[in-house]
């Protein structure tokens, strides 16, 4: 199969990419004298905007809720159109695994087919060649890891829309299968260098105080008008705090309703103060937001699934205004209302029976498009019915290492069979995860349209009674968020599309001026790519930049990596091509989401379910009679073979893949940093004193630095470098390993074998001083792995940003889940302690809606947690969650 187009077919293959890359028109507003037409035009532009700039959503379903060191995280991704929830147009998904300190440690680029794809992250750190040579392959440390997923299209909008999930990784059990005694280590216990991305900080400036936030319904407190105010209290531990609000000038008390949230009504006079009394008796004083003198206040309540009542009030100076109301759901306009000469106290009874299920945004605005009041609210639509997965468990034995069979039937709301595919996990019922209970349905309908982390989101949708309605109303007030930005959708501000929808693998970027970084037009961009696996299959193209400086092309599918070269040219009047100067190349892949702040609620393990049956088993838990013919025994995941890791006196280290980090800098169109700058960017405090370099961690003492420079097979003489070690350009470096603890010189020998060999060859047998007073001096060891001599770049090439020689990632190679099989029964001496017993990202039902799966139990599980998730081609999600 051909992976790249040849030169003869460039026109047909690249033309769609070039057409797709051109800027799209932004909805505009024609000035109308008629106020009604002006109001309708703003609302009409919302639908037009969504048709031109469709937004997307991503949800990842995981095989488990928590993991242990050395586990594999399996996941299924659903990529949908944000409005319709049908298949998204994007065909490329990016999934990142972030360490507890916020560093991206693994990245996958997945091919999306019919809105779905799947992948896996192995929690083993193969690291760089440098770390493997010293320590082999090690498990990632315990801690809270973030997985995020997004398409390039999603980067054009708020990064709040990107899928993100925090997963706890527990310490490896001291005894095989003894999961109950593992824990999640903190950054201090892991000796991580970077600060953990902690949760909410108290607004009162003290760690032992409560944080109380206020959210006026409609957006602002209006002086002299009754205003509904929602609030949320966060305790000193970063978790929701229940309690009550006591007013300074009122006798009533308002209590929290759910998860630290509550609400009250107040007529502000400009100096509002309240007291919060926590359940433990602590009292704190808080001031409400400053009220404004002119404006609208609103209160909205859904009295039923078909009726929404809105009270709208305004100050006297805004009388006789002609205003409009727009209601959007997932960015699409679902209702419009015109209010002529809006009275000072208006009650609207709105028929909401036609609104879809999900988070809706109600916006009141004037004929200039200015928002007067707005809020999010959740609408329950009784006409919504998701498909049902019926589980048949007649063939479940729960025998140790026994064969299990599960049958399913997928039907619609009328009981008709559905042919579809869904992901399925079967795991031991013991749950070590956090309080997060998000699933495909709650995410697409609620979580993805609400700002920030929601504790136990599934609870809000489990019933449609007064308790859950009230809590859901508070949630949309406290965490309501205009994901679909009004000023762009209505055409008030011009929306600039920077990232096109990727319907295949693409190479995109911009040509910018050297100093001002402004777009440069009329530049010929020459691109050539050669995949690693088959160098005879190459692709190349030429792109002529327009006023935006953009260039881009589509490529045929391939897996793994390819060598990529980009250089620029400009035709002169005589037809000859010259190399342009004072210009730089910026690649689109440089645009990545910034690490977000992890909320402390996301790291709350208090919701962990106790074991229904302990996994701390012994041999007598196995059947008394074991068959003589042994079963087939396979490793849980045969991906990376574990090596024995040597324990050193100074074995706490941090390593980065500097090749990737340097490529990120070059992708931005920047110069490669020096080693000195690179280390400082990583958070090290380094300074020079005389001819020596010193480093300090935090507020600790400063120690000198010993730089160990080497190639793959030999020590690197300093003559290879342009200056002293700290000023080595990072383009010359493969990787860096830095030891977190200072050490004595006598300990360098075992950590610097190549340097010892180098000095031995020179006859300098005393290169480290064991009898000298310096034997008592400690220093930090920085092990710098340098490229081979022939790979070192010339200085003029380093300074030339109009040429890029790099690598390009194709799709990540898929990995298939497999587990042990015991066709002849349990194996003597074999203890199977798997927590995920079965994972299949694509269980496919037949024309009758039936599906059947088989797997083998582990050695101890007596209770299973069975979870499934899927979505129909019409955009209706469905789930299966059952403990058995």
C-alpha positions in Angstrom: 0.0 0.0 0.0 1.3 3.4 -0.9 1.9 5.6 2.1 2.7 8.9 0.4 1.7 10.5 -2.9 4.3 10.6 -5.7 5.0 13.8 -7.6 2.7 12.7 -10.5 -0.4 12.8 -8.3 0.3 15.9 -6.3 -2.5 17.9 -7.7 -5.3 15.5 -6.9 -4.0 14.6 -3.5 -3.1 18.0 -2.2 -5.8 20.2 -3.8 -8.4 19.4 -1.1 -6.0 20.3 1.6 -5.2 23.6 0.0 -8.9 24.5 -0.5 -9.7 23.5 3.1 -6.9 25.7 4.4 -8.3 28.9 3.0 -10.0 31.2 5.5 -13.7 30.8 5.9 -16.1 33.7 5.9 -17.2 35.0 9.2 -20.9 35.6 9.8 -21.5 39.3 9.5 -24.3 41.7 10.4 -25.9 44.0 8.0 -27.1 47.2 9.6 -30.9 47.2 9.7 -33.1 50.0 10.9 -35.8 47.6 12.0 -35.0 46.5 15.6 -36.8 43.2 15.0 -34.6 42.4 12.1 -31.5 43.3 14.0 -32.4 41.0 16.9 -33.2 38.1 14.6 -30.0 38.7 12.6 -27.9 38.1 15.7 -29.7 34.8 16.5 -29.6 33.8 12.8 -25.8 34.2 12.7 -25.5 31.6 15.5 -26.7 28.8 13.2 -24.6 30.1 10.3 -21.5 30.2 12.5 -22.0 26.5 13.5 -22.4 25.4 9.9 -19.1 27.2 8.9 -17.1 26.5 12.1 -18.3 23.2 13.5 -17.0 22.4 17.0 -16.2 18.9 18.3 -16.3 17.0 21.5 -14.1 14.1 22.7 -14.8 11.5 25.4 -12.5 8.7 26.5 -13.9 5.6 28.1 -11.2 3.7 30.2 -11.0 0.0 31.1 -10.6 0.9 34.8 -10.9 3.8 37.2 -7.4 3.6 38.7 -4.2 1.9 38.0 -1.0 0.5 39.7 2.6 1.0 38.7 3.3 -1.1 35.6 -0.3 -1.3 34.5 -1.6 -0.5 31.0 -4.3 2.1 30.5 -6.7 1.0 27.8 -9.1 3.5 26.3 -11.8 4.0 23.7 -12.3 7.5 22.2 -15.6 8.9 20.9 -15.1 12.0 18.6 -18.4 13.8 17.9 -19.8 16.9 16.4 -20.5 19.1 19.4 -24.0 20.1 18.3 -25.4 17.0 16.9 -23.2 14.4 18.7 -22.9 12.6 15.4 -19.6 11.6 13.9 -17.1 14.5 13.9 -15.4 15.5 10.6 -11.9 15.2 12.2 -10.1 12.0 11.4 -7.0 12.5 13.6 -7.1 12.5 17.5 -4.2 13.5 19.8 -4.1 11.9 23.2 -1.5 13.0 25.8 -0.4 11.3 29.0 0.9 13.9 31.5 3.0 13.1 34.6 2.0 14.5 38.0 4.4 17.5 37.4 2.6 18.4 34.2 5.2 17.1 31.7 3.9 15.3 28.6 5.5 11.9 28.9 3.6 10.0 26.1 1.6 11.1 23.1 -0.5 9.2 20.6 -1.8 10.3 17.2 -4.8 8.0 16.4 -6.8 7.4 13.3 -10.5 8.1 13.8 -12.9 5.9 11.8 -16.7 6.7 12.0 -16.1 8.9 15.0 -14.3 6.3 17.1 -10.8 5.1 17.8 -8.9 3.4 20.6 -5.4 3.2 22.2 -3.3 2.3 25.2 -0.6 3.8 27.5 1.8 1.5 29.1 2.9 2.8 32.6 6.5 1.7 32.0 9.1 4.3 31.3 11.3 3.1 28.5 12.8 6.6 28.7 15.7 7.4 26.5 18.6 5.3 25.4 20.6 7.0 28.1 18.3 6.0 31.0 17.8 2.5 29.6 21.5 1.8 29.6 21.8 2.8 33.2 18.5 1.6 34.7 16.7 -0.5 32.2 12.9 0.0 31.9 11.2 1.2 35.1 7.6 1.8 36.1 6.4 5.3 36.2 6.2 6.6 39.7 3.0 6.6 41.7 0.9 9.8 41.5 -2.0 11.5 39.8 -1.6 11.4 36.0 -3.7 13.4 33.5 -4.9 12.1 30.2 -6.2 14.7 27.7 -7.6 14.3 24.2 -8.4 16.7 21.5 -8.5 17.3 17.7 -6.7 20.2 16.0 -10.1 21.8 15.4 -10.7 22.0 19.1 -7.6 24.2 19.6 -9.4 27.0 17.8 -11.8 27.3 20.7 -11.6 27.5 24.5 -9.2 24.9 25.9 -11.8 24.3 28.6 -13.5 22.1 25.9 -10.6 19.7 25.7 -11.2 16.3 27.3 -9.3 15.8 30.5 -9.3 13.0 33.1 -7.1 12.6 36.2 -6.3 9.0 37.1 -4.6 7.8 40.3 -1.6 5.4 39.8 -1.0 3.5 43.0 2.3 2.1 44.2 3.1 -1.4 43.1 1.8 -3.9 45.7 4.5 -5.2 48.0 3.0 -8.6 47.7 1.5 -9.7 44.4 -2.2 -9.0 44.3 -2.3 -7.2 47.7 -3.8 -4.0 46.2 -5.5 -2.9 49.5 -2.2 -1.8 51.0 -1.0 0.3 48.1 -1.3 4.1 48.1 -0.9 7.0 45.8 2.4 8.8 46.6 2.7 12.6 46.8 5.2 14.6 44.9 7.4 14.8 48.0 7.4 11.0 48.4 8.3 10.6 44.8 10.9 13.4 45.0 9.5 15.1 41.9 11.4 18.3 41.0 8.4 20.3 39.8 5.6 21.5 42.0 2.5 19.4 41.8 -0.3 21.2 40.0 -2.4 21.7 43.2 -6.1 22.5 43.4 -8.1 25.5 44.5 -6.4 28.0 46.8 -8.4 29.9 49.4 -9.3 33.3 48.4 -8.6 34.5 51.9 -4.9 33.9 51.5 -4.6 31.2 54.2 -4.5 27.4 53.9 -6.6 26.9 57.0 -9.5 29.0 55.8 -12.6 28.4 53.7 -13.0 29.7 50.2 -16.4 31.0 49.3 -17.3 32.1 45.7 -20.5 33.9 44.7 -22.3 33.7 41.3 -25.1 36.2 40.7 -27.7 34.7 38.4 -27.7 36.6 35.1 -24.1 37.7 35.6 -24.1 40.7 38.0 -25.6 42.1 41.2 -27.9 45.1 40.3 -28.3 47.7 43.0 -31.9 47.9 44.2 -33.2 44.8 42.3 -33.8 41.4 43.8 -30.9 39.2 42.7 -30.5 35.4 43.1 -27.0 34.5 44.1 -25.6 31.0 44.0 -22.5 30.2 46.1 -20.0 27.4 46.6 -17.8 26.7 49.6 -14.5 25.0 49.5 -12.8 23.8 52.7 -9.1 24.1 53.7 -8.6 20.6 52.2 -9.7 21.8 48.8 -12.9 19.7 48.9 -16.6 20.9 49.0 -17.5 22.4 52.4 -21.1 22.1 53.7 -22.4 24.7 56.1 -24.7 27.8 56.2 -24.7 31.5 55.3 -25.8 34.0 58.0 -26.5 37.6 56.9 -25.4 40.6 58.8 -28.7 42.5 58.5 -31.1 39.5 58.2 -32.3 36.9 60.6 -32.7 34.0 58.1 -30.0 31.4 57.5 -29.3 29.7 54.2 -27.9 26.2 54.1 -25.8 24.4 51.5 -27.9 22.1 49.4 -25.4 19.8 47.7 -21.7 19.5 47.5 -21.0 22.8 49.2 -23.5 24.7 46.9 -26.5 26.8 47.8 -28.3 30.0 46.9 -30.1 33.0 48.3 -31.9 36.1 47.1 -30.7 39.6 48.1 -31.5 43.2 47.2 -28.0 44.7 47.2 -27.3 48.2 48.5 -23.6 48.2 47.7 -22.1 46.9 50.9 -23.1 43.3 51.4 -21.4 41.1 53.9 -22.2 37.5 55.0 -20.8 35.0 57.4 -20.3 31.3 56.5 -20.6 28.8 59.3 -19.1 25.5 58.4 -20.4 22.2 59.8 -17.4 22.1 62.2 -18.4 25.4 63.8 -15.8 27.6 62.0 -17.1 31.1 61.1 -15.7 33.4 58.4 -16.7 36.7 57.0 -17.1 37.4 53.2 -18.0 40.3 51.0 -20.3 39.9 48.0 -19.3 41.1 44.6 -19.7 44.9 44.0 -23.2 45.7 42.6 -23.7 47.9 39.6 -26.2 50.7 39.3 -27.8 49.9 35.9 -28.7 46.6 34.4 -30.9 43.5 34.3 -31.4 40.8 36.8 -32.9 37.4 36.0 -34.2 34.3 37.7 -35.0 31.2 35.6 -36.5 28.0 36.8 -37.7 24.9 34.9 -41.0 24.1 36.6 -41.3 21.0 34.4 -39.8 19.5 31.3 -42.1 21.6 29.2 -42.2 24.9 31.0 -39.5 27.4 32.0 -40.4 30.5 34.0 -38.1 33.5 33.8 -38.4 36.6 35.9 -36.7 39.6 34.3 -36.1 42.9 36.0 -34.2 46.1 35.1 -33.4 49.5 36.5 -35.6 52.5 35.6 -33.0 54.0 33.2 -33.4 51.0 30.9 -37.2 51.3 30.3 -38.8 50.7 26.9 -35.9 48.7 25.6 -36.5 46.3 22.7 -34.6 43.1 23.6 -34.3 39.5 22.4 -33.8 36.1 24.0 -31.8 33.4 22.4 -31.6 29.9 23.8 -28.8 27.7 22.5 -28.0 24.0 23.2 -24.5 22.7 22.4 -24.0 25.9 20.4 -27.1 25.6 18.2 -30.1 28.0 18.4 -33.1 26.2 19.7 -35.4 29.1 20.7 -35.8 32.8 20.0 -38.1 35.4 21.7 -38.6 39.1 21.0 -39.7 41.3 23.9 -41.1 44.7 22.9 -40.7 47.6 25.4 -39.6 45.3 28.2 -41.4 46.2 31.4 -39.4 46.7 34.6 -40.8 43.5 36.1 -41.5 40.8 33.5 -42.5 37.2 33.9 -42.0 34.9 30.9 -43.6 31.4 30.7 -41.6 29.8 28.0 -42.6 26.5 26.3 -39.4 24.5 26.4 -40.8 21.2 25.2 -38.8 21.5 21.9 -35.5 22.1 23.6 -33.1 19.1 23.4 -31.8 17.3 26.5 -28.7 18.9 27.8 -27.1 22.2 28.9 -28.8 25.2 27.4 -27.7 28.8 27.4 -30.3 31.5 27.8 -29.1 35.0 26.7 -31.0 38.3 26.8 -29.5 40.9 24.5 -30.3 44.3 23.0 -30.4 45.4 19.4 -26.7 46.1 19.5 -25.9 42.5 20.4 -24.8 43.5 24.0 -25.6 40.8 26.5 -27.9 42.1 29.2 -28.2 38.9 31.3 -27.4 35.2 30.6 -27.1 31.9 32.4 -26.7 28.2 31.7 -29.4 25.7 32.8 -30.0 22.0 32.2 -33.1 20.9 30.4 -34.6 17.5 30.9 -36.4 16.3 27.8 -38.7 13.4 28.6 -38.8 12.5 24.9 -35.1 11.4 25.0 -34.6 7.7 25.3 -31.2 6.1 24.8 -30.7 2.6 23.5 -30.5 -0.2 26.1 -27.9 -2.9 26.5 -29.4 -6.0 28.1 -26.8 -8.2 29.8 -27.3 -12.0 30.1 -25.1 -13.6 32.7 -26.3 -17.2 32.6 -22.8 -18.5 31.8 -20.9 -16.7 34.5 -19.2 -19.1 36.9 -16.8 -16.9 38.8 -14.5 -19.9 39.2 -10.8 -19.1 39.7 -9.3 -19.0 36.2 -12.7 -20.2 34.8 -14.0 -19.4 31.4 -16.7 -16.8 31.4 -19.3 -16.0 28.7 -21.4 -12.8 28.4 -24.2 -12.2 26.0 -25.7 -8.8 25.1 -28.7 -7.4 23.2 -28.8 -3.8 22.0 -32.3 -2.4 21.4 -33.8 1.0 20.8 -36.6 2.7 22.9 -39.2 0.6 21.1 -37.3 -2.7 21.6 -36.1 -3.0 18.1 -32.6 -4.5 17.6 -29.7 -2.2 16.7 -26.6 -3.1 14.8 -23.8 -1.0 16.4 -20.4 -1.2 18.2 -19.6 -0.4 21.8 -16.6 -0.8 24.1 -16.7 -3.2 27.0 -14.7 -3.7 30.1 -15.0 -6.4 32.7 -13.0 -5.8 35.9 -12.8 -6.8 39.5 -15.5 -4.9 41.3 -13.1 -3.3 43.8 -12.8 0.3 42.8 -9.7 2.3 43.6 -10.7 5.4 41.7 -11.7 8.9 42.7 -15.2 10.3 43.2 -15.5 10.9 39.5 -18.4 8.9 38.0 -18.5 10.5 34.5 -19.6 8.3 31.6 -20.2 8.8 27.9 -23.8 10.0 28.4 -23.2 12.4 31.3 -20.1 13.8 29.6 -21.7 14.5 26.2 -24.9 15.9 27.7 -23.5 17.6 30.9 -19.8 17.6 31.8 -18.4 18.8 28.5 -20.6 21.9 28.6 -19.9 22.8 32.2 -16.8 24.5 33.3 -14.3 22.6 35.4 -14.4 19.4 37.4 -17.8 18.0 38.5 -17.8 15.7 41.5 -19.9 12.6 40.8 -21.7 14.0 37.6 -23.7 10.8 37.1 -25.6 11.6 40.4 -27.2 14.7 38.9 -28.9 12.7 36.1 -29.8 9.6 37.9 -33.3 11.0 38.8 -35.5 13.8 37.7 -36.9 14.8 41.1 -36.9 18.1 43.0 -33.7 17.2 44.9 -31.7 16.5 41.7 -33.3 19.4 39.8 -32.3 21.9 42.5 -28.7 20.6 42.7 -28.5 20.6 38.9 -29.7 24.2 38.8 -27.1 25.2 41.3 -24.4 23.4 39.3 -25.2 25.3 36.2 -25.1 28.5 38.1 -21.8 27.8 39.9 -20.0 26.2 37.0 -22.0 27.6 34.1 -19.8 28.5 31.1 -20.3 30.0 27.7 -18.3 27.3 25.8 -19.8 28.7 22.5 -18.7 32.3 22.7 -21.5 34.8 21.9 -19.4 37.5 20.3 -18.1 35.1 17.6 -21.2 33.2 17.0 -23.3 36.4 16.5 -20.7 38.1 14.3 -19.9 40.9 16.8 -16.2 39.9 16.5 -14.4 38.3 13.7 -13.5 34.7 14.3 -10.2 33.6 12.8 -9.8 29.9 12.0 -6.3 28.9 12.7 -6.5 25.1 12.7 -8.3 23.3 9.9 -10.3 20.1 10.4 -7.9 17.2 9.7 -9.6 14.6 7.6 -6.2 12.8 7.2 -2.6 13.2 8.3 -1.5 16.7 7.6 1.6 18.9 7.6 0.7 22.5 8.3 2.5 25.7 9.3 3.2 29.3 8.6 6.0 31.4 7.1 6.7 34.4 9.3 9.0 37.4 9.2 12.1 36.9 11.3 11.7 39.8 13.8 8.0 40.8 13.9 6.7 37.3 13.2 4.2 38.6 10.7 2.8 36.4 7.9 4.9 36.4 4.7 3.2 35.9 1.4 4.5 34.8 -2.0 6.9 32.2 -0.6 7.4 28.8 -2.1 7.4 26.1 0.5 9.0 22.8 -0.5 8.2 19.8 1.7 9.5 16.3 1.4 8.7 13.3 3.6 10.2 9.8 3.7 8.7 7.1 6.1 11.2 5.1 8.2 9.7 1.8 7.3 10.0 2.1 3.5 12.2 4.8 2.1 11.1 4.1 -1.5 7.6 5.6 -0.6 8.1 9.3 -0.4 5.9 12.3 -0.8 6.7 15.9 -1.7 4.8 19.1 -2.6 5.1 22.8 -3.2 2.9 25.4 -1.6 2.8 29.1 -2.4 1.9 31.1 0.7 -0.9 33.7 0.6 -1.5 36.7 2.8 -1.8 34.5 5.9 1.6 32.9 5.3 0.0 29.5 5.6 1.1 26.3 4.0 -0.3 22.8 4.3 -0.8 19.4 2.7 -2.6 16.1 3.2 -0.8 12.8 3.3 -1.9 9.2 2.9 -2.1 7.0 6.0 1.1 5.6 7.5 2.2 4.4 10.9 5.3 5.2 12.8 7.7 8.1 11.9 9.0 9.8 8.7 11.9 12.0 8.0 10.6 15.5 7.1 12.4 18.4 5.4 11.0 21.8 4.7 12.8 24.7 3.0 11.7 27.9 1.4 12.3 29.7 -1.9 11.2 32.9 -3.6 11.0 33.4 -7.3 12.7 36.5 -8.8 11.4 38.4 -11.8 13.8 36.5 -14.1 12.1 33.3 -13.0 15.1 32.1 -10.9 14.5 31.0 -7.3 16.5 32.5 -4.4 16.7 31.5 -0.8 14.8 34.1 1.3 16.5 35.6 4.3 15.2 37.0 7.6 12.4 34.5 7.7 11.3 31.6 9.9 9.1 28.5 9.7 6.5 27.8 12.4 4.7 24.4 12.4 1.1 24.0 13.5 2.0 21.0 15.7 3.7 23.5 18.1 0.2 24.5 19.3 -0.6 22.4 22.3 -2.8 22.9 25.3 -1.2 24.3 28.4 -1.2 22.1 31.5 -4.2 22.9 33.5 -4.7 23.3 37.3 -5.7 20.0 38.8 -8.5 20.4 41.4 -8.0 18.7 44.7 -11.4 17.1 44.4 -10.0 15.2 41.4 -7.4 13.7 43.7 -9.9 12.7 46.4 -9.7 9.0 47.1 -12.4 9.0 49.9 -14.9 7.5 47.5 -12.9 4.4 46.9 -15.1 1.3 47.2 -14.0 -1.3 49.7 -13.1 -4.7 48.4 -16.0 -7.1 48.2 -13.5 -9.9 48.4 -9.9 -9.5 49.2 -7.3 -10.0 46.6 -4.8 -11.0 49.3 -5.2 -14.7 48.5 -3.0 -17.7 49.2 -2.5 -21.0 47.4 -5.4 -22.7 49.3 -7.8 -20.4 47.5 -7.1 -22.3 44.3 -9.1 -25.5 43.5 -7.9 -28.6 45.4 -7.5 -30.6 42.3 -5.4 -29.0 39.5 -5.5 -30.8 36.1 -2.2 -32.3 35.0 -2.4 -30.7 31.6 -1.4 -27.1 32.2 -3.3 -24.2 30.7 -1.8 -21.6 28.4 -0.1 -18.9 30.4 0.6 -15.5 28.8 1.9 -12.3 30.4 -0.9 -9.8 31.0 0.5 -7.5 28.4 3.5 -8.6 26.4 4.7 -5.1 25.4 7.8 -4.3 27.5 9.9 -6.9 29.3 10.8 -5.9 32.8 14.5 -5.6 33.7 16.1 -5.9 37.0 16.7 -2.3 38.2 20.0 -1.8 40.2 19.6 0.2 43.4 22.2 2.9 43.8 23.1 5.1 46.7 22.1 8.1 44.6 19.4 6.7 42.3 16.9 9.5 42.4 17.1 11.2 39.0 15.1 13.1 36.5 15.5 12.6 32.8 13.9 14.3 29.8 13.9 13.5 26.1 15.6 16.7 25.1 15.2 15.8 21.4 11.4 16.3 21.8 11.7 19.4 23.9 14.1 21.0 21.4 11.8 20.1 18.5 9.0 21.9 20.2 11.1 25.0 20.4 12.0 24.8 16.7 8.4 24.1 15.8 7.6 27.5 17.3 10.0 29.1 15.0 12.5 29.8 17.8 16.2 29.0 18.1 17.3 26.0 20.0 18.0 26.9 23.7 21.4 26.4 25.2 21.9 23.7 27.9 22.0 26.5 30.5 18.7 28.0 29.4 17.1 24.5 29.0 17.9 23.6 32.6 16.6 26.9 33.9 13.3 26.4 31.9 12.9 23.1 33.7 13.0 24.9 37.0 16.6 24.5 38.2 18.3 27.4 39.9 21.7 27.7 38.3 24.3 30.4 38.7 28.0 31.0 37.9 30.6 31.9 40.4 34.0 32.4 38.9 34.8 29.5 36.6 32.4 27.1 38.4 28.7 26.5 38.0 26.4 26.0 41.0 22.9 24.7 41.4 20.3 24.7 44.2 16.9 23.0 44.5 14.3 25.3 46.1 15.8 27.0 49.2 18.4 24.4 49.8 22.2 24.9 49.8 24.0 25.5 46.5 26.4 22.8 45.2 28.8 22.8 42.3 27.8 21.0 39.1 29.8 18.3 37.4 28.9 18.0 33.7 29.4 14.5 32.2 29.4 14.8 28.4 29.5 11.7 26.2 28.6 10.1 22.9 27.0 6.7 22.5 30.4 5.0 22.8 32.9 7.5 23.9 33.5 10.5 26.1 33.1 13.8 24.3 36.1 16.2 24.4 35.0 19.8 24.9 36.6 20.7 21.6 33.4 19.4 19.9 31.5 22.3 21.4 31.5 25.9 20.6 31.7 27.1 24.2 31.7 25.7 27.8 29.2 22.9 28.6 26.3 25.1 29.9 26.2 26.9 26.5 26.0 23.8 24.4 23.1 24.2 21.9 20.4 21.7 22.6 20.3 20.7 19.0 23.6 18.9 19.8 22.0 17.0 22.7 20.2 13.7 22.6 19.0 13.5 26.2 19.8 14.7 29.8 19.9 12.8 33.0 20.3 14.8 36.2 20.7 13.4 39.7 18.5 15.1 42.2 20.9 14.6 45.2 24.5 15.9 45.4 27.1 13.2 45.7 30.8 12.9 46.5 33.4 12.7 43.8 34.2 9.1 44.6 30.7 8.1 43.5 31.1 9.5 40.0 33.1 6.4 39.0 30.2 4.0 39.0 27.9 6.5 37.3 30.4 7.8 34.6 32.0 4.6 33.2 32.8 6.2 29.9 34.6 9.1 31.6 36.6 6.6 33.7 37.6 4.8 30.5 38.6 8.1 28.8 40.9 9.1 31.6 42.3 5.6 31.9 43.3 5.8 28.2 45.0 9.1 28.8 46.9 7.6 31.7 45.1 9.9 34.2 44.3 7.3 36.8 43.7 9.9 39.5 40.9 11.8 37.7 38.8 11.5 40.8 40.5 12.3 44.1 40.0 9.8 46.8 42.8 11.0 49.1 42.4 14.7 48.5 40.3 17.1 50.6 37.9 17.4 47.7 36.8 13.9 48.5 34.5 15.6 51.1 33.0 17.9 48.5 29.7 17.1 47.0 28.3 18.2 43.7 25.3 17.6 41.4 25.9 15.3 38.5 24.4 16.2 35.1 24.8 13.5 32.5 24.5 15.0 29.0 24.2 12.5 26.1 25.5 14.3 23.0 24.9 13.4 19.4 27.6 11.8 17.3 30.2 14.0 15.7 28.6 13.8 12.2 25.2 14.7 13.6 26.4 18.0 15.2 25.1 21.0 13.3 27.2 23.9 12.1 26.5 27.2 13.8 25.2 28.8 10.6 22.7 26.0 10.2 21.5 26.5 13.8 20.8 30.1 13.1 18.9 29.4 9.9 15.2 29.1 10.8 14.1 29.0 7.2 15.0 25.3 6.9 13.7 22.5 9.0 15.0 18.9 9.1 12.9 17.0 11.5 10.6 13.9 11.9 6.9 13.7 11.4 4.6 11.3 13.3 2.2 9.1 11.5 -0.5 7.3 13.3 0.5 5.4 16.5 0.7 1.7 16.0 -2.3 0.0 17.5 -1.8 -2.5 20.4 -4.2 -5.4 20.9 -5.5 -6.3 24.4 -4.9 -9.9 25.3 -5.0 -11.8 28.6 -4.2 -15.3 30.0 -6.2 -18.3 28.8 -6.8 -21.4 30.9 -8.5 -23.9 28.6 -7.4 -26.8 30.8 -8.1 -25.0 34.1 -5.9 -23.2 36.6 -2.1 -23.7 36.5 -0.3 -24.9 39.5 1.8 -22.2 41.1 0.4 -19.5 38.8 -1.4 -16.6 40.6 -3.4 -14.4 38.2 -4.0 -11.0 39.8 -5.3 -9.0 36.8 -7.8 -6.3 37.7 -9.1 -5.8 34.2 -10.3 -9.2 33.0 -11.6 -8.2 29.6 -11.3 -5.2 27.4 -12.7 -4.8 23.9 -13.1 -1.4 22.3 -15.3 -2.7 19.5 -17.9 -5.2 20.5 -20.2 -5.5 17.4 -23.8 -6.5 17.5 -25.4 -8.4 14.7 -28.6 -7.6 12.8 -30.6 -8.9 15.8 -28.7 -6.7 18.2 -26.8 -9.7 19.7 -23.2 -9.9 20.8 -21.2 -12.5 22.7 -17.8 -12.3 24.4 -15.6 -14.8 26.2 -12.8 -14.3 28.8 -11.1 -16.0 31.7 -11.4 -15.0 35.3 -8.3 -14.3 37.4 -7.5 -16.4 40.5 -9.7 -14.5 43.0 -12.5 -12.3 41.7 -16.0 -13.2 42.9 -17.6 -9.9 41.8 -17.3 -8.2 38.5 -17.9 -4.6 37.3 -19.2 -4.6 33.7 -19.1 -1.4 31.8 -20.0 -0.5 28.2 -20.4 2.6 26.2 -21.5 3.4 22.6 -23.2 6.0 20.4 -25.5 5.5 17.5 -24.9 7.0 14.1 -27.7 9.5 14.9 -25.8 10.8 17.9 -27.6 9.1 20.8 -25.2 7.8 23.5 -25.9 4.7 25.6 -24.1 3.0 28.5 -24.0 -0.2 30.5 -22.9 -0.1 34.2 -23.6 -3.2 36.2 -21.9 -5.0 39.1 -22.4 -8.7 39.1 
